Amino acid sequence: MSGSTNVPHKTSLPEGLRVGTVVRIRGVVPEKASRFHVNLLCSEEPEADAALHFNPRMDASEVVFNSKEHGAWGREERGPGLPFQRGQPFEVLLITTEDGFKAVVGDSEYHHFRHRLPLTRVRVMEVGGDVQLGSVRVF
């Protein structure tokens, strides 16, 4: 997938995720961006459970990690600082490990979010909000 991709963008993951799976998202944060998100969802349903909600918030200068189960959000975790800048390109890797998701932004590990839902339930990856997508790859 190349060129610019419109959001919201959904990628179906019929096999789910397994340890070692990498989700790579490249794009640009628009000048007037407030926030965007990457969700690893358990189904296509509107209120699907989310194994991972990765939510850079330029308007609040933070990145929030969370999960959602049975319609209820879990406890928010925050990464250190905000590694995204308006008007700048970025690359995010979400690496599936034995015990969680390792978020790598640019060249450095940013945050480790421990699994709260079984990996085998993940079926959809969704990117939305204020972001210009360049490419999305799952490998």
N, C-alpha and C positions, 0 to 999 in steps of 0.2 A: 504494500500500500504506500503510495507516495503522493506528493502534491499536498494541497491543504485539504483537510478533512473537516467536514462540518460537525458541530456538536448539536444535540447529544449524539454520541457515537456508541454503538453497542457491538460487542464481539461475542458470539456464542462460543461457549466452552463445553461442548457435549461430553468430553472426557473428564471434565472437572479439572482440578489442579492436583499436582503431586509435588513432593519435595524435589526441588531443583528447577521447577517451572519458573521462568522469568517473564514478567510483563514489562515491556519497554515502551515508554511514552515519550515522544519528542514533540515539542511545539514551542509556541511563543506566548508569553503572557501579554495580552493587549494593554495599551497605555492606560485605559480607564477600567481595567479589571478590578472587581472587588473580591471574587472568590471563584474557585472551580473545584471539581471533585473527580475522584476515580473511585468507583464502587465495584467490589467483587460480590456479586449477588447470587443468591441460591435459586432464583427462578426469574422468569420474565414478568411475573405478576407486578402490578403497580406498587404494592406494599411488601415486596420481597424482603426476606431476611438478608442482611449484608454481613459477610464474613469480614470484610474490610471496607471502611469508609475513610478515604484519604482526602483531606480537605484543606488545601492551602487557602488562607484568608488574607489577601493583601490589605483589605480594609481594617483588619485587626492585627496585622503583622504576626501571624501565627499559623502553624499547620496543625490541624486537629486530626487525630486518628480515633476511630470508634467502630463499633459493630452494632447491628440491629437484629433483635430476635423477637418474634411474635409481636411486631409492631412497636417495640420499645427500644430506644437507644440505650446502649451500655454506658459505662463510665468513660468520659473523654480522656484521651492522653494527648499530650502536646510534645512536639519535637522541639529541639533547641533553636530558637530564632526563626527567621524566615529566609530560606535559601532561594526564593524566587523574587525577581524584580520585574516590575511593569516594563514592557517594551523589550524584554530580553528573552532570548531562546533558552530552553531548558531541556534536560533529559532526566527522566525518573525511571529507575529500575525498581520493580517490586519483586523481590526474590523470595520464593516459597522455601522455608526451611522446616526442619523437624518440628520446631516449637512455635513458629510464627512467620510473620512477613518482615523481611528486612527491606527497608526503604533506602535506596541509594540515590542521592541527588547530585548530579555532576559527578565528581570523582570521590565523594566521601559518603560513608555510611551515615545516615541521618537519624534513623529511629528503628527500633525493633518492636513490632507490635505482636504480642503473643496471641496464638490462636484462641478464639473463644467459640468458634463453630467448626465442625469437621470440614476439612478441605474437600472431602468427597461430595459435599453439598453444593459447592460453587459451580454455577452453570453459565454465568454471564458476567462480562466485564463491561462497565459503562463509564464513559467520560462525558462530563457536562459542565455547564457554567461558563465563566468568562475565560475562554482559552481558545487559541488557534492551534488546532492539531496539525502536526506535520506528518507523523506516522505513529502507528500503534502496532506492536508485534508481540505475540505470545509464543515463546519457544522453550 
